[in-house]
Amino acid sequence: MLVTFDPTSESGAAFVRKIGGRALNFEPASVRDGVALMRDRETGTLWQVLTGQAVEGELFGERLERLPSHYSFWFAWSDFHPQTEVYGTAAG
């Protein structure tokens, strides 16, 4: 699974990170015309962060499969879902 975030629009998305059965690893790339991009390390293809569309490179025209996701502030989420458990280390 790949979870992305665009700080400009404060929006996120979740995708299956496989194309044709091949798992891809992503890293932040740049912003073009106000659109945040990421790059896969395997082919160097540039992808739109929020749509999962390949816009330049070997995989141009491909689209990552979108997964259902929900963007929420923690205080709002925890009010509606008090049974939620958080895993990981505390920040700070």
Jmol script that loads the backbone (N, CA, C; Angstrom):
load data "model"
ATOM      1  N   MET A   1       0.840  -1.164   0.000  1.00  0.00           N
ATOM      2  CA  MET A   1       0.000   0.000   0.000  1.00  0.00           C
ATOM      3  C   MET A   1       0.891   1.235   0.000  1.00  0.00           C
ATOM      4  N   LEU A   2       0.426   2.254  -0.696  1.00  0.00           N
ATOM      5  CA  LEU A   2       1.099   3.546  -0.769  1.00  0.00           C
ATOM      6  C   LEU A   2       0.122   4.601  -0.280  1.00  0.00           C
ATOM      7  N   VAL A   3       0.526   5.383   0.716  1.00  0.00           N
ATOM      8  CA  VAL A   3      -0.288   6.491   1.208  1.00  0.00           C
ATOM      9  C   VAL A   3       0.448   7.773   0.861  1.00  0.00           C
ATOM     10  N   THR A   4      -0.252   8.690   0.190  1.00  0.00           N
ATOM     11  CA  THR A   4       0.370   9.938  -0.237  1.00  0.00           C
ATOM     12  C   THR A   4      -0.294  11.122   0.451  1.00  0.00           C
ATOM     13  N   PHE A   5       0.428  12.251   0.468  1.00  0.00           N
ATOM     14  CA  PHE A   5      -0.108  13.486   1.041  1.00  0.00           C
ATOM     15  C   PHE A   5       0.426  14.657   0.236  1.00  0.00           C
ATOM     16  N   ASP A   6      -0.460  15.567  -0.107  1.00  0.00           N
ATOM     17  CA  ASP A   6      -0.097  16.790  -0.816  1.00  0.00           C
ATOM     18  C   ASP A   6      -0.265  17.955   0.151  1.00  0.00           C
ATOM     19  N   PRO A   7       0.845  18.534   0.647  1.00  0.00           N
ATOM     20  CA  PRO A   7       0.734  19.601   1.640  1.00  0.00           C
ATOM     21  C   PRO A   7       0.086  20.875   1.094  1.00  0.00           C
ATOM     22  N   THR A   8       0.164  21.096  -0.208  1.00  0.00           N
ATOM     23  CA  THR A   8      -0.436  22.292  -0.791  1.00  0.00           C
ATOM     24  C   THR A   8      -1.952  22.263  -0.659  1.00  0.00           C
ATOM     25  N   SER A   9      -2.556  21.141  -0.974  1.00  0.00           N
ATOM     26  CA  SER A   9      -4.017  21.020  -0.888  1.00  0.00           C
ATOM     27  C   SER A   9      -4.477  20.397   0.424  1.00  0.00           C
ATOM     28  N   GLU A  10      -3.508  19.948   1.226  1.00  0.00           N
ATOM     29  CA  GLU A  10      -3.788  19.247   2.480  1.00  0.00           C
ATOM     30  C   GLU A  10      -4.721  18.063   2.241  1.00  0.00           C
ATOM     31  N   SER A  11      -4.430  17.315   1.182  1.00  0.00           N
ATOM     32  CA  SER A  11      -5.219  16.139   0.813  1.00  0.00           C
ATOM     33  C   SER A  11      -4.318  14.923   0.747  1.00  0.00           C
ATOM     34  N   GLY A  12      -4.909  13.772   0.931  1.00  0.00           N
ATOM     35  CA  GLY A  12      -4.159  12.527   0.849  1.00  0.00           C
ATOM     36  C   GLY A  12      -4.900  11.505   0.021  1.00  0.00           C
ATOM     37  N   ALA A  13      -4.204  10.424  -0.292  1.00  0.00           N
ATOM     38  CA  ALA A  13      -4.799   9.330  -1.062  1.00  0.00           C
ATOM     39  C   ALA A  13      -4.058   8.046  -0.722  1.00  0.00           C
ATOM     40  N   ALA A  14      -4.703   6.921  -1.006  1.00  0.00           N
ATOM     41  CA  ALA A  14      -4.085   5.608  -0.792  1.00  0.00           C
ATOM     42  C   ALA A  14      -4.216   4.798  -2.080  1.00  0.00           C
ATOM     43  N   PHE A  15      -3.151   4.047  -2.403  1.00  0.00           N
ATOM     44  CA  PHE A  15      -3.099   3.289  -3.649  1.00  0.00           C
ATOM     45  C   PHE A  15      -2.470   1.920  -3.423  1.00  0.00           C
ATOM     46  N   VAL A  16      -2.777   0.992  -4.324  1.00  0.00           N
ATOM     47  CA  VAL A  16      -2.009  -0.248  -4.446  1.00  0.00           C
ATOM     48  C   VAL A  16      -0.737   0.160  -5.174  1.00  0.00           C
ATOM     49  N   ARG A  17       0.421  -0.210  -4.667  1.00  0.00           N
ATOM     50  CA  ARG A  17       1.668   0.252  -5.272  1.00  0.00           C
ATOM     51  C   ARG A  17       2.240  -0.717  -6.298  1.00  0.00           C
ATOM     52  N   LYS A  18       1.370  -1.507  -6.894  1.00  0.00           N
ATOM     53  CA  LYS A  18       1.803  -2.474  -7.905  1.00  0.00           C
ATOM     54  C   LYS A  18       1.226  -2.117  -9.268  1.00  0.00           C
ATOM     55  N   ILE A  19       2.033  -2.303 -10.293  1.00  0.00           N
ATOM     56  CA  ILE A  19       1.603  -2.182 -11.688  1.00  0.00           C
ATOM     57  C   ILE A  19       2.025  -3.468 -12.371  1.00  0.00           C
ATOM     58  N   GLY A  20       1.071  -4.182 -12.936  1.00  0.00           N
ATOM     59  CA  GLY A  20       1.387  -5.438 -13.612  1.00  0.00           C
ATOM     60  C   GLY A  20       2.054  -6.453 -12.707  1.00  0.00           C
ATOM     61  N   GLY A  21       1.674  -6.469 -11.420  1.00  0.00           N
ATOM     62  CA  GLY A  21       2.250  -7.415 -10.472  1.00  0.00           C
ATOM     63  C   GLY A  21       3.598  -7.003  -9.913  1.00  0.00           C
ATOM     64  N   ARG A  22       4.133  -5.889 -10.367  1.00  0.00           N
ATOM     65  CA  ARG A  22       5.447  -5.401  -9.924  1.00  0.00           C
ATOM     66  C   ARG A  22       5.264  -4.327  -8.858  1.00  0.00           C
ATOM     67  N   ALA A  23       5.835  -4.564  -7.671  1.00  0.00           N
ATOM     68  CA  ALA A  23       5.741  -3.585  -6.586  1.00  0.00           C
ATOM     69  C   ALA A  23       6.704  -2.434  -6.855  1.00  0.00           C
ATOM     70  N   LEU A  24       6.215  -1.223  -6.683  1.00  0.00           N
ATOM     71  CA  LEU A  24       7.022  -0.029  -6.891  1.00  0.00           C
ATOM     72  C   LEU A  24       7.250   0.679  -5.568  1.00  0.00           C
ATOM     73  N   ASN A  25       8.400   1.319  -5.433  1.00  0.00           N
ATOM     74  CA  ASN A  25       8.747   2.113  -4.263  1.00  0.00           C
ATOM     75  C   ASN A  25       8.807   3.570  -4.695  1.00  0.00           C
ATOM     76  N   PHE A  26       8.226   4.448  -3.896  1.00  0.00           N
ATOM     77  CA  PHE A  26       8.070   5.843  -4.295  1.00  0.00           C
ATOM     78  C   PHE A  26       8.825   6.791  -3.379  1.00  0.00           C
ATOM     79  N   GLU A  27       9.163   7.962  -3.960  1.00  0.00           N
ATOM     80  CA  GLU A  27       9.798   9.042  -3.216  1.00  0.00           C
ATOM     81  C   GLU A  27       9.247  10.364  -3.749  1.00  0.00           C
ATOM     82  N   PRO A  28       9.269  11.409  -2.931  1.00  0.00           N
ATOM     83  CA  PRO A  28       8.805  12.714  -3.415  1.00  0.00           C
ATOM     84  C   PRO A  28       9.674  13.167  -4.586  1.00  0.00           C
ATOM     85  N   ALA A  29       9.071  13.878  -5.539  1.00  0.00           N
ATOM     86  CA  ALA A  29       9.841  14.334  -6.698  1.00  0.00           C
ATOM     87  C   ALA A  29       9.839  15.856  -6.801  1.00  0.00           C
ATOM     88  N   SER A  30       8.724  16.453  -7.169  1.00  0.00           N
ATOM     89  CA  SER A  30       8.677  17.894  -7.394  1.00  0.00           C
ATOM     90  C   SER A  30       7.227  18.346  -7.461  1.00  0.00           C
ATOM     91  N   VAL A  31       7.062  19.620  -7.756  1.00  0.00           N
ATOM     92  CA  VAL A  31       5.738  20.184  -8.008  1.00  0.00           C
ATOM     93  C   VAL A  31       5.792  20.846  -9.376  1.00  0.00           C
ATOM     94  N   ARG A  32       4.831  20.514 -10.243  1.00  0.00           N
ATOM     95  CA  ARG A  32       4.741  21.116 -11.579  1.00  0.00           C
ATOM     96  C   ARG A  32       3.351  21.689 -11.766  1.00  0.00           C
ATOM     97  N   ASP A  33       3.304  22.961 -12.118  1.00  0.00           N
ATOM     98  CA  ASP A  33       2.010  23.618 -12.343  1.00  0.00           C
ATOM     99  C   ASP A  33       1.066  23.406 -11.165  1.00  0.00           C
ATOM    100  N   GLY A  34       1.612  23.431  -9.961  1.00  0.00           N
ATOM    101  CA  GLY A  34       0.817  23.278  -8.751  1.00  0.00           C
ATOM    102  C   GLY A  34       0.422  21.857  -8.409  1.00  0.00           C
ATOM    103  N   VAL A  35       0.941  20.875  -9.166  1.00  0.00           N
ATOM    104  CA  VAL A  35       0.603  19.466  -8.940  1.00  0.00           C
ATOM    105  C   VAL A  35       1.801  18.748  -8.327  1.00  0.00           C
ATOM    106  N   ALA A  36       1.614  18.161  -7.141  1.00  0.00           N
ATOM    107  CA  ALA A  36       2.687  17.419  -6.475  1.00  0.00           C
ATOM    108  C   ALA A  36       2.937  16.105  -7.212  1.00  0.00           C
ATOM    109  N   LEU A  37       4.224  15.787  -7.397  1.00  0.00           N
ATOM    110  CA  LEU A  37       4.617  14.569  -8.096  1.00  0.00           C
ATOM    111  C   LEU A  37       5.495  13.703  -7.215  1.00  0.00           C
ATOM    112  N   MET A  38       5.456  12.406  -7.482  1.00  0.00           N
ATOM    113  CA  MET A  38       6.349  11.441  -6.837  1.00  0.00           C
ATOM    114  C   MET A  38       7.005  10.624  -7.942  1.00  0.00           C
ATOM    115  N   ARG A  39       8.117   9.988  -7.610  1.00  0.00           N
ATOM    116  CA  ARG A  39       8.868   9.193  -8.584  1.00  0.00           C
ATOM    117  C   ARG A  39       9.011   7.777  -8.058  1.00  0.00           C
ATOM    118  N   ASP A  40       8.804   6.802  -8.949  1.00  0.00           N
ATOM    119  CA  ASP A  40       9.090   5.435  -8.504  1.00  0.00           C
ATOM    120  C   ASP A  40      10.569   5.152  -8.738  1.00  0.00           C
ATOM    121  N   ARG A  41      11.185   4.478  -7.798  1.00  0.00           N
ATOM    122  CA  ARG A  41      12.629   4.210  -7.840  1.00  0.00           C
ATOM    123  C   ARG A  41      13.003   3.162  -8.877  1.00  0.00           C
ATOM    124  N   GLU A  42      12.057   2.326  -9.249  1.00  0.00           N
ATOM    125  CA  GLU A  42      12.358   1.236 -10.178  1.00  0.00           C
ATOM    126  C   GLU A  42      12.502   1.727 -11.619  1.00  0.00           C
ATOM    127  N   THR A  43      11.658   2.654 -12.058  1.00  0.00           N
ATOM    128  CA  THR A  43      11.699   3.098 -13.458  1.00  0.00           C
ATOM    129  C   THR A  43      11.960   4.588 -13.613  1.00  0.00           C
ATOM    130  N   GLY A  44      11.851   5.349 -12.525  1.00  0.00           N
ATOM    131  CA  GLY A  44      12.017   6.797 -12.615  1.00  0.00           C
ATOM    132  C   GLY A  44      10.783   7.522 -13.137  1.00  0.00           C
ATOM    133  N   THR A  45       9.688   6.796 -13.299  1.00  0.00           N
ATOM    134  CA  THR A  45       8.443   7.398 -13.782  1.00  0.00           C
ATOM    135  C   THR A  45       7.922   8.410 -12.767  1.00  0.00           C
ATOM    136  N   LEU A  46       7.395   9.534 -13.267  1.00  0.00           N
ATOM    137  CA  LEU A  46       6.764  10.535 -12.416  1.00  0.00           C
ATOM    138  C   LEU A  46       5.265  10.280 -12.353  1.00  0.00           C
ATOM    139  N   TRP A  47       4.717  10.374 -11.148  1.00  0.00           N
ATOM    140  CA  TRP A  47       3.303  10.094 -10.884  1.00  0.00           C
ATOM    141  C   TRP A  47       2.685  11.265 -10.136  1.00  0.00           C
ATOM    142  N   GLN A  48       1.415  11.559 -10.422  1.00  0.00           N
ATOM    143  CA  GLN A  48       0.696  12.557  -9.646  1.00  0.00           C
ATOM    144  C   GLN A  48       0.354  11.969  -8.277  1.00  0.00           C
ATOM    145  N   VAL A  49       0.618  12.728  -7.234  1.00  0.00           N
ATOM    146  CA  VAL A  49       0.445  12.265  -5.858  1.00  0.00           C
ATOM    147  C   VAL A  49      -1.015  11.948  -5.520  1.00  0.00           C
ATOM    148  N   LEU A  50      -1.950  12.753  -6.003  1.00  0.00           N
ATOM    149  CA  LEU A  50      -3.350  12.573  -5.608  1.00  0.00           C
ATOM    150  C   LEU A  50      -4.169  11.709  -6.553  1.00  0.00           C
ATOM    151  N   THR A  51      -3.728  11.552  -7.804  1.00  0.00           N
ATOM    152  CA  THR A  51      -4.509  10.753  -8.755  1.00  0.00           C
ATOM    153  C   THR A  51      -3.888   9.393  -9.036  1.00  0.00           C
ATOM    154  N   GLY A  52      -2.575   9.248  -8.770  1.00  0.00           N
ATOM    155  CA  GLY A  52      -1.895   7.996  -9.085  1.00  0.00           C
ATOM    156  C   GLY A  52      -1.651   7.806 -10.570  1.00  0.00           C
ATOM    157  N   GLN A  53      -1.737   8.877 -11.348  1.00  0.00           N
ATOM    158  CA  GLN A  53      -1.544   8.829 -12.797  1.00  0.00           C
ATOM    159  C   GLN A  53      -0.064   9.025 -13.129  1.00  0.00           C
ATOM    160  N   ALA A  54       0.484   8.133 -13.974  1.00  0.00           N
ATOM    161  CA  ALA A  54       1.863   8.288 -14.454  1.00  0.00           C
ATOM    162  C   ALA A  54       1.867   9.346 -15.550  1.00  0.00           C
ATOM    163  N   VAL A  55       2.654  10.404 -15.361  1.00  0.00           N
ATOM    164  CA  VAL A  55       2.628  11.532 -16.291  1.00  0.00           C
ATOM    165  C   VAL A  55       3.890  11.660 -17.141  1.00  0.00           C
ATOM    166  N   GLU A  56       4.933  10.926 -16.775  1.00  0.00           N
ATOM    167  CA  GLU A  56       6.179  11.003 -17.542  1.00  0.00           C
ATOM    168  C   GLU A  56       7.038   9.794 -17.218  1.00  0.00           C
ATOM    169  N   GLY A  57       7.638   9.199 -18.248  1.00  0.00           N
ATOM    170  CA  GLY A  57       8.555   8.088 -18.028  1.00  0.00           C
ATOM    171  C   GLY A  57       8.066   6.782 -18.615  1.00  0.00           C
ATOM    172  N   GLU A  58       8.770   5.723 -18.260  1.00  0.00           N
ATOM    173  CA  GLU A  58       8.518   4.384 -18.796  1.00  0.00           C
ATOM    174  C   GLU A  58       7.073   3.920 -18.629  1.00  0.00           C
ATOM    175  N   LEU A  59       6.446   4.284 -17.518  1.00  0.00           N
ATOM    176  CA  LEU A  59       5.083   3.816 -17.234  1.00  0.00           C
ATOM    177  C   LEU A  59       4.016   4.871 -17.546  1.00  0.00           C
ATOM    178  N   PHE A  60       4.378   5.859 -18.379  1.00  0.00           N
ATOM    179  CA  PHE A  60       3.444   6.920 -18.772  1.00  0.00           C
ATOM    180  C   PHE A  60       2.091   6.325 -19.174  1.00  0.00           C
ATOM    181  N   GLY A  61       1.024   6.927 -18.643  1.00  0.00           N
ATOM    182  CA  GLY A  61      -0.320   6.475 -18.981  1.00  0.00           C
ATOM    183  C   GLY A  61      -0.907   5.458 -18.019  1.00  0.00           C
ATOM    184  N   GLU A  62      -0.058   4.808 -17.226  1.00  0.00           N
ATOM    185  CA  GLU A  62      -0.563   3.854 -16.227  1.00  0.00           C
ATOM    186  C   GLU A  62      -1.208   4.629 -15.085  1.00  0.00           C
ATOM    187  N   ARG A  63      -2.043   3.963 -14.330  1.00  0.00           N
ATOM    188  CA  ARG A  63      -2.663   4.577 -13.152  1.00  0.00           C
ATOM    189  C   ARG A  63      -2.669   3.562 -12.023  1.00  0.00           C
ATOM    190  N   LEU A  64      -2.223   4.007 -10.839  1.00  0.00           N
ATOM    191  CA  LEU A  64      -2.259   3.154  -9.657  1.00  0.00           C
ATOM    192  C   LEU A  64      -3.707   2.949  -9.230  1.00  0.00           C
ATOM    193  N   GLU A  65      -4.004   1.748  -8.744  1.00  0.00           N
ATOM    194  CA  GLU A  65      -5.355   1.451  -8.262  1.00  0.00           C
ATOM    195  C   GLU A  65      -5.598   2.174  -6.945  1.00  0.00           C
ATOM    196  N   ARG A  66      -6.656   2.949  -6.889  1.00  0.00           N
ATOM    197  CA  ARG A  66      -6.991   3.726  -5.698  1.00  0.00           C
ATOM    198  C   ARG A  66      -7.636   2.826  -4.652  1.00  0.00           C
ATOM    199  N   LEU A  67      -7.268   3.033  -3.402  1.00  0.00           N
ATOM    200  CA  LEU A  67      -7.866   2.320  -2.273  1.00  0.00           C
ATOM    201  C   LEU A  67      -8.759   3.278  -1.493  1.00  0.00           C
ATOM    202  N   PRO A  68      -9.810   2.757  -0.874  1.00  0.00           N
ATOM    203  CA  PRO A  68     -10.655   3.629  -0.048  1.00  0.00           C
ATOM    204  C   PRO A  68      -9.817   4.213   1.092  1.00  0.00           C
ATOM    205  N   SER A  69      -9.975   5.493   1.332  1.00  0.00           N
ATOM    206  CA  SER A  69      -9.236   6.142   2.419  1.00  0.00           C
ATOM    207  C   SER A  69     -10.047   7.326   2.930  1.00  0.00           C
ATOM    208  N   HIS A  70      -9.654   7.812   4.084  1.00  0.00           N
ATOM    209  CA  HIS A  70     -10.356   8.928   4.710  1.00  0.00           C
ATOM    210  C   HIS A  70      -9.318   9.804   5.393  1.00  0.00           C
ATOM    211  N   TYR A  71      -9.347  11.090   5.117  1.00  0.00           N
ATOM    212  CA  TYR A  71      -8.434  12.045   5.739  1.00  0.00           C
ATOM    213  C   TYR A  71      -9.176  12.756   6.860  1.00  0.00           C
ATOM    214  N   SER A  72      -8.600  12.730   8.049  1.00  0.00           N
ATOM    215  CA  SER A  72      -9.281  13.309   9.200  1.00  0.00           C
ATOM    216  C   SER A  72      -8.259  13.819  10.205  1.00  0.00           C
ATOM    217  N   PHE A  73      -8.643  14.806  10.975  1.00  0.00           N
ATOM    218  CA  PHE A  73      -7.813  15.230  12.094  1.00  0.00           C
ATOM    219  C   PHE A  73      -7.950  14.193  13.203  1.00  0.00           C
ATOM    220  N   TRP A  74      -6.863  13.956  13.939  1.00  0.00           N
ATOM    221  CA  TRP A  74      -6.874  12.939  14.978  1.00  0.00           C
ATOM    222  C   TRP A  74      -7.966  13.207  16.015  1.00  0.00           C
ATOM    223  N   PHE A  75      -8.117  14.464  16.454  1.00  0.00           N
ATOM    224  CA  PHE A  75      -9.111  14.740  17.498  1.00  0.00           C
ATOM    225  C   PHE A  75     -10.520  14.370  17.024  1.00  0.00           C
ATOM    226  N   ALA A  76     -10.820  14.609  15.753  1.00  0.00           N
ATOM    227  CA  ALA A  76     -12.141  14.261  15.228  1.00  0.00           C
ATOM    228  C   ALA A  76     -12.294  12.747  15.108  1.00  0.00           C
ATOM    229  N   TRP A  77     -11.253  12.102  14.582  1.00  0.00           N
ATOM    230  CA  TRP A  77     -11.300  10.644  14.434  1.00  0.00           C
ATOM    231  C   TRP A  77     -11.503   9.974  15.793  1.00  0.00           C
ATOM    232  N   SER A  78     -10.704  10.374  16.795  1.00  0.00           N
ATOM    233  CA  SER A  78     -10.762   9.710  18.099  1.00  0.00           C
ATOM    234  C   SER A  78     -12.093   9.962  18.813  1.00  0.00           C
ATOM    235  N   ASP A  79     -12.737  11.103  18.550  1.00  0.00           N
ATOM    236  CA  ASP A  79     -14.065  11.349  19.121  1.00  0.00           C
ATOM    237  C   ASP A  79     -15.099  10.362  18.583  1.00  0.00           C
ATOM    238  N   PHE A  80     -15.020  10.073  17.287  1.00  0.00           N
ATOM    239  CA  PHE A  80     -15.988   9.173  16.656  1.00  0.00           C
ATOM    240  C   PHE A  80     -15.591   7.705  16.748  1.00  0.00           C
ATOM    241  N   HIS A  81     -14.309   7.444  16.966  1.00  0.00           N
ATOM    242  CA  HIS A  81     -13.800   6.068  17.021  1.00  0.00           C
ATOM    243  C   HIS A  81     -12.896   5.895  18.248  1.00  0.00           C
ATOM    244  N   PRO A  82     -13.461   5.981  19.460  1.00  0.00           N
ATOM    245  CA  PRO A  82     -12.640   5.940  20.673  1.00  0.00           C
ATOM    246  C   PRO A  82     -11.906   4.616  20.879  1.00  0.00           C
ATOM    247  N   GLN A  83     -12.312   3.552  20.206  1.00  0.00           N
ATOM    248  CA  GLN A  83     -11.654   2.253  20.346  1.00  0.00           C
ATOM    249  C   GLN A  83     -10.355   2.166  19.533  1.00  0.00           C
ATOM    250  N   THR A  84     -10.040   3.191  18.739  1.00  0.00           N
ATOM    251  CA  THR A  84      -8.845   3.172  17.886  1.00  0.00           C
ATOM    252  C   THR A  84      -7.581   3.078  18.725  1.00  0.00           C
ATOM    253  N   GLU A  85      -6.680   2.195  18.318  1.00  0.00           N
ATOM    254  CA  GLU A  85      -5.376   2.071  18.962  1.00  0.00           C
ATOM    255  C   GLU A  85      -4.308   2.617  18.025  1.00  0.00           C
ATOM    256  N   VAL A  86      -3.334   3.332  18.579  1.00  0.00           N
ATOM    257  CA  VAL A  86      -2.242   3.897  17.794  1.00  0.00           C
ATOM    258  C   VAL A  86      -0.998   3.066  18.046  1.00  0.00           C
ATOM    259  N   TYR A  87      -0.342   2.670  16.969  1.00  0.00           N
ATOM    260  CA  TYR A  87       0.882   1.877  17.062  1.00  0.00           C
ATOM    261  C   TYR A  87       2.060   2.711  16.588  1.00  0.00           C
ATOM    262  N   GLY A  88       3.201   2.525  17.202  1.00  0.00           N
ATOM    263  CA  GLY A  88       4.403   3.257  16.803  1.00  0.00           C
ATOM    264  C   GLY A  88       4.968   3.992  17.996  1.00  0.00           C
ATOM    265  N   THR A  89       5.976   4.791  17.732  1.00  0.00           N
ATOM    266  CA  THR A  89       6.618   5.553  18.796  1.00  0.00           C
ATOM    267  C   THR A  89       6.049   6.957  18.831  1.00  0.00           C
ATOM    268  N   ALA A  90       6.069   7.555  20.000  1.00  0.00           N
ATOM    269  CA  ALA A  90       5.570   8.915  20.158  1.00  0.00           C
ATOM    270  C   ALA A  90       6.526   9.895  19.494  1.00  0.00           C
ATOM    271  N   ALA A  91       5.979  10.885  18.829  1.00  0.00           N
ATOM    272  CA  ALA A  91       6.804  11.924  18.193  1.00  0.00           C
ATOM    273  C   ALA A  91       7.226  12.931  19.245  1.00  0.00           C
ATOM    274  N   GLY A  92       8.377  13.555  18.995  1.00  0.00           N
ATOM    275  CA  GLY A  92       8.792  14.636  19.870  1.00  0.00           C
ATOM    276  C   GLY A  92       9.861  14.226  20.757  1.00  0.00           C
TER     277      GLY A  92
END
end "model"
wireframe off; spacefill off
backbone 0.3
color backbone group
